[in-house]
């Protein structure tokens, strides 16, 4: 049954032709009594011609709605002129009015509405009911107008319903596209976040391991104890890097941070002490001070502050030279957290801060700016007037809930 229904929906003209054949058969039965007598107006040939044309209107109504409306109206006028009384085929006028109101052009719909309001009146004037008063004639005309008006109203309601469903489908499609676009943006943002995390973890820990490995190789024969300590630092730093890498991979697999098992929590401001102690152990002198009253921070600000200090000290080791030293200031203001990281080394190449890392080596500073921007803060990076490099950041401070 479903196949039959689907077939009929795919071939509406065939369905209309079938109904036209049925209507033509019924019309043939009704016109046999048309003989031109006073009780039967019109001739048989005229009635049959009108029936055939109106059945053609039914057959092609959905393929050519506007032309079929004009053809039906022309046929109706001819029927009035040649005095062919109402026949079964006139039902086609109701059908074409419904069709035009539902799927036709607006001008055709308005024209069919006007015709629907006067068609019954014209027919009543042309073929008035015998032995009926004037008031009765008006009542008959009004009563016969109802089917024409109802056909147009049903068609216009169908048009409105189809437009409503089309709008719903368009809105659903638009929302689906917006959801896809938002998903792509979210994926891109997540990839950028993971890339920043990976850069910070790998760059910092690997630079510490490289410095310690170079030192161990230098003192391996002269000071075995120092070489052993350096190797222990390399081992602990490698384990820390692996732990953070596992955390990041866990985020990629599960989409959320896990604080149990092999995954570790995200670093926060309290762990800056451990970070600086690790840098000191690797041979970088760091002066660290906290000013103001420490208070709870949003997790995003905690991670941002830690990563800024981590990346700044990593850059000092990479670009500051062998005798560089650094200082870190963490300042709690009433409405913000200030970070100031300075070193007295040779300074970073200008393209790392002026061109945003256009040479492919400045991803750390790019990541800093992205992190600070995500929490609504500001960051300034550049050479110090007296030599070295300076990074300052101001992060908004909000009570943690």
C-alpha positions in Angstrom: 0.0 0.0 0.0 2.9 2.3 0.8 4.4 1.7 -2.6 1.1 2.7 -4.3 0.9 5.8 -2.2 4.5 6.7 -3.1 3.9 6.1 -6.8 0.8 8.4 -6.7 2.8 11.1 -5.0 5.5 10.9 -7.6 3.0 11.0 -10.5 0.3 13.6 -9.6 -0.7 14.3 -13.2 -1.6 10.6 -13.7 -3.9 10.9 -10.6 -5.5 14.0 -12.0 -6.0 12.4 -15.4 -7.8 9.5 -13.7 -10.1 11.8 -11.9 -10.7 13.7 -15.2 -11.7 10.5 -16.9 -14.2 9.8 -14.0 -15.6 13.3 -14.2 -15.9 13.0 -18.0 -17.9 9.8 -17.6 -20.3 11.4 -15.1 -20.6 14.4 -17.3 -21.5 12.2 -20.3 -24.3 10.7 -18.3 -25.6 14.2 -17.3 -25.5 15.8 -20.8 -27.6 13.2 -22.5 -30.7 15.0 -21.3 -29.6 18.3 -22.8 -31.8 18.7 -25.9 -32.5 22.5 -26.0 -36.0 22.2 -24.6 -37.2 24.9 -22.1 -36.4 22.6 -19.2 -32.9 21.7 -20.6 -31.0 24.7 -21.9 -28.2 24.4 -24.5 -27.4 21.8 -27.1 -25.8 18.4 -26.7 -22.7 19.3 -28.7 -22.1 22.5 -26.7 -22.6 20.7 -23.4 -20.2 17.9 -24.4 -17.6 20.4 -25.5 -17.8 22.3 -22.2 -17.5 19.0 -20.3 -14.4 17.9 -22.3 -12.6 21.2 -21.8 -13.4 21.3 -18.0 -12.2 17.7 -17.6 -9.0 18.8 -19.4 -8.6 21.5 -16.8 -8.8 18.9 -14.0 -6.2 16.7 -15.8 -3.6 19.5 -16.1 -4.5 21.6 -13.0 -1.3 20.9 -11.1 1.0 21.0 -14.1 -0.3 24.4 -15.5 -2.5 25.9 -12.7 -2.6 29.5 -14.0 -3.4 28.6 -17.7 -6.0 26.1 -16.6 -7.7 28.8 -14.4 -7.9 31.1 -17.4 -9.2 28.2 -19.6 -11.8 27.3 -17.0 -13.0 30.9 -16.7 -13.2 31.3 -20.5 -15.2 28.0 -20.7 -17.5 29.3 -17.9 -18.2 32.5 -19.8 -18.8 30.6 -23.0 -21.2 28.4 -21.0 -23.1 31.5 -20.0 -23.2 32.9 -23.5 -24.3 29.7 -25.3 -26.8 28.9 -22.6 -25.5 25.6 -21.4 -27.1 25.0 -18.0 -24.9 23.8 -15.1 -23.6 20.3 -15.6 -21.5 17.8 -13.5 -18.3 19.0 -15.3 -18.7 22.4 -13.6 -17.2 20.8 -10.5 -13.9 21.4 -12.3 -14.2 25.1 -11.5 -14.2 24.4 -7.8 -11.2 22.1 -8.2 -9.2 24.7 -10.2 -10.0 27.4 -7.7 -8.7 25.3 -4.9 -5.6 24.4 -6.9 -4.7 28.0 -7.8 -5.3 29.1 -4.2 -3.0 26.4 -3.0 -0.1 26.4 -5.5 -0.7 29.1 -8.1 0.6 32.6 -8.4 -0.8 35.3 -6.2 -2.5 37.1 -9.0 -4.2 33.9 -10.0 -5.3 33.2 -6.4 -6.8 36.7 -6.1 -8.6 36.3 -9.5 -10.1 32.9 -8.4 -11.3 34.5 -5.1 -13.1 37.3 -7.1 -14.7 34.7 -9.4 -15.7 32.5 -6.5 -17.7 35.4 -5.1 -19.6 36.2 -8.3 -19.9 32.8 -10.1 -23.0 31.6 -8.3 -24.7 35.0 -8.7 -24.0 35.0 -12.5 -25.4 31.5 -12.8 -28.5 32.4 -10.8 -29.1 35.4 -13.0 -28.6 33.4 -16.2 -30.8 30.5 -15.1 -33.1 31.7 -12.3 -35.2 29.2 -10.4 -38.8 29.1 -11.6 -41.6 30.0 -9.2 -39.2 31.6 -6.7 -39.4 35.1 -5.2 -36.6 37.6 -5.5 -35.5 37.0 -1.9 -35.4 33.3 -2.6 -33.2 33.9 -5.7 -30.8 35.8 -3.5 -30.8 33.1 -0.9 -30.0 30.5 -3.5 -27.2 32.6 -4.9 -25.7 33.0 -1.5 -26.0 29.3 -0.7 -24.4 28.4 -4.0 -21.5 30.9 -3.4 -20.5 29.0 -0.2 -18.8 26.0 -2.1 -16.8 28.3 -4.3 -15.6 30.4 -1.3 -14.9 27.3 0.7 -12.8 25.8 -2.1 -10.7 29.0 -2.2 -10.3 29.1 1.6 -9.2 25.5 1.7 -6.6 26.1 -1.0 -5.3 29.2 0.7 -5.1 27.3 4.0 -3.1 24.6 2.3 -0.7 27.2 0.8 -0.2 28.7 4.3 0.4 25.3 5.8 2.9 24.4 3.2 4.7 27.7 3.6 4.8 27.1 7.4 6.3 23.6 7.0 8.8 24.9 4.4 9.8 27.6 6.8 10.2 25.0 9.6 12.3 22.9 7.3 14.5 25.9 6.3 14.9 26.9 9.9 15.8 23.3 10.9 18.3 23.2 8.0 19.7 26.5 9.1 20.0 25.5 12.7 21.7 22.3 11.6 24.2 24.3 9.6 24.8 26.6 12.6 25.3 23.6 14.9 27.8 22.1 12.4 29.6 25.5 12.2 29.6 25.8 16.0 30.9 22.2 16.3 33.7 23.0 13.9 34.6 26.2 15.8 34.5 24.2 19.1 36.7 21.5 17.6 39.2 24.2 16.3 39.2 25.9 19.7 39.8 22.6 21.4 42.6 21.7 19.0 44.2 25.1 19.6 43.9 24.6 23.4 45.5 21.1 23.2 48.2 22.5 20.9 49.0 25.2 23.5 49.1 22.7 26.3 51.3 20.4 24.3 53.6 23.2 23.4 53.9 24.4 27.0 54.5 20.9 28.4 57.0 19.8 25.8 58.9 23.0 25.4 59.4 23.5 29.1 60.2 20.0 30.2 62.4 19.2 27.1 64.4 22.4 27.6 65.0 21.4 31.2 66.1 18.0 30.2 68.4 19.3 27.5 70.1 21.7 29.9 70.5 19.0 32.5 71.8 16.5 29.9 74.4 19.1 28.7 75.5 19.7 32.3 75.7 16.0 33.1 77.9 15.4 30.0 80.2 18.3 31.0 80.8 17.2 34.6 80.5 13.4 34.0 84.2 12.7 34.7 85.0 15.6 37.0 82.0 15.5 39.3 80.0 12.2 39.1 77.7 13.2 41.9 76.6 16.3 40.0 76.1 14.3 36.9 74.0 11.8 38.8 71.9 14.6 40.2 71.4 16.0 36.7 70.3 12.6 35.5 67.8 12.3 38.4 66.4 15.7 37.4 66.1 14.5 33.8 64.3 11.4 35.0 61.8 13.3 37.2 61.2 16.0 34.6 60.5 13.3 32.0 58.1 11.6 34.3 56.3 14.9 34.9 56.1 15.5 31.2 54.7 12.0 30.6 52.1 12.6 33.3 50.9 15.8 31.7 50.9 14.2 28.3 48.7 11.4 29.6 46.3 14.0 31.0 46.1 15.7 27.7 45.6 12.5 25.8 42.9 11.6 28.4 41.1 14.9 27.5 41.3 14.0 23.8 39.8 10.5 24.5 37.1 11.4 27.0 36.5 15.1 26.3 36.9 16.0 30.0 39.6 16.2 32.7 40.1 13.2 34.8 41.6 13.6 38.3 42.0 9.9 39.1 44.1 7.1 37.8 47.0 8.0 35.7 45.8 11.5 34.8 46.8 14.5 37.0 45.0 17.8 37.7 45.8 20.9 35.7 48.6 23.0 37.2 47.6 26.1 39.2 49.2 29.1 40.9 50.3 27.1 43.9 52.5 24.9 41.7 54.5 27.9 40.5 56.8 27.4 43.4 57.6 23.9 42.2 58.1 25.2 38.7 60.6 27.8 39.8 62.4 25.3 42.0 62.7 23.1 39.0 64.2 25.9 37.0 66.6 26.7 39.8 67.7 23.1 39.9 68.3 23.2 36.2 70.7 26.1 36.6 68.5 29.2 36.0 68.6 31.6 38.9 65.0 32.8 39.6 63.8 35.4 42.1 60.2 34.8 43.0 57.9 37.1 45.1 54.2 37.2 45.8 52.6 40.5 46.7 49.2 41.1 48.0 46.8 38.6 49.6 46.5 35.3 47.8 42.9 34.3 47.1 40.9 31.7 45.2 41.1 32.1 41.4 39.0 30.6 38.5 40.6 27.5 37.2 41.1 29.1 33.8 43.1 32.0 35.4 45.1 29.5 37.5 46.2 27.6 34.5 46.9 30.7 32.4 49.1 32.2 35.1 51.0 29.0 35.5 51.5 28.6 31.7 52.7 32.2 31.3 55.4 31.8 33.9 56.4 28.4 32.5 56.7 29.7 29.0 58.5 32.9 30.0 61.1 30.9 31.9 61.4 28.5 29.1 62.1 31.4 26.7 64.8 32.7 29.1 66.6 29.4 29.0 66.3 29.3 25.2 67.2 32.9 24.4 68.7 34.5 27.4 72.2 33.1 27.2 74.3 31.0 29.6 74.5 33.6 32.4 70.9 34.8 32.4 68.8 35.2 35.5 65.1 35.8 35.9 62.6 37.3 38.3 58.9 36.5 38.8 56.4 38.7 40.5 52.9 37.6 41.3 50.7 40.5 42.5 47.2 40.2 43.8 45.2 43.4 43.1 41.6 44.0 44.2 40.3 43.3 40.8 43.0 41.4 39.1 46.1 39.2 39.2 49.3 40.8 37.8 52.2 38.8 36.5 55.7 40.2 35.7 58.5 38.0 34.4 61.8 39.6 33.5 65.3 38.4 32.7 68.6 40.0 32.2 69.8 37.9 29.3 70.4 38.7 25.7 66.7 38.9 24.8 64.6 37.0 22.3 64.7 37.7 18.5 62.4 40.6 17.6 60.2 38.4 15.3 59.1 36.4 18.3 57.2 39.3 19.8 56.9 41.9 17.0 55.7 39.5 14.2 53.8 37.1 16.5 56.1 34.3 15.6 55.9 34.5 11.9 59.1 32.6 11.5 57.6 29.6 13.1 59.4 29.9 16.4 57.1 32.2 18.3 54.2 29.8 19.1 54.9 30.2 22.9 54.0 33.9 22.8 51.1 33.3 20.5 49.8 30.8 23.0 50.3 33.3 25.8 48.2 35.9 24.0 45.5 33.4 23.2 45.3 32.2 26.8 45.2 35.7 28.2 42.6 36.7 25.7 40.4 33.8 26.6 40.2 35.0 30.3 39.7 38.6 29.3 43.2 39.8 30.3 46.0 41.8 28.7 49.6 40.9 27.9 52.6 42.9 26.9 55.9 41.3 25.8 59.1 42.9 24.6 62.7 43.8 25.4 63.6 45.6 28.6 65.2 49.1 28.3 68.3 47.9 30.2 68.6 44.6 28.3 66.9 41.3 28.6 63.2 40.5 28.1 60.0 41.4 29.9 56.6 39.8 30.0 53.7 41.4 31.9 50.1 40.2 32.1 47.0 41.3 33.9 44.3 38.7 34.5 40.8 39.5 35.8 40.2 38.2 39.3 36.8 36.8 40.1 35.7 34.9 43.2 35.8 31.1 42.6 32.6 29.3 43.1 
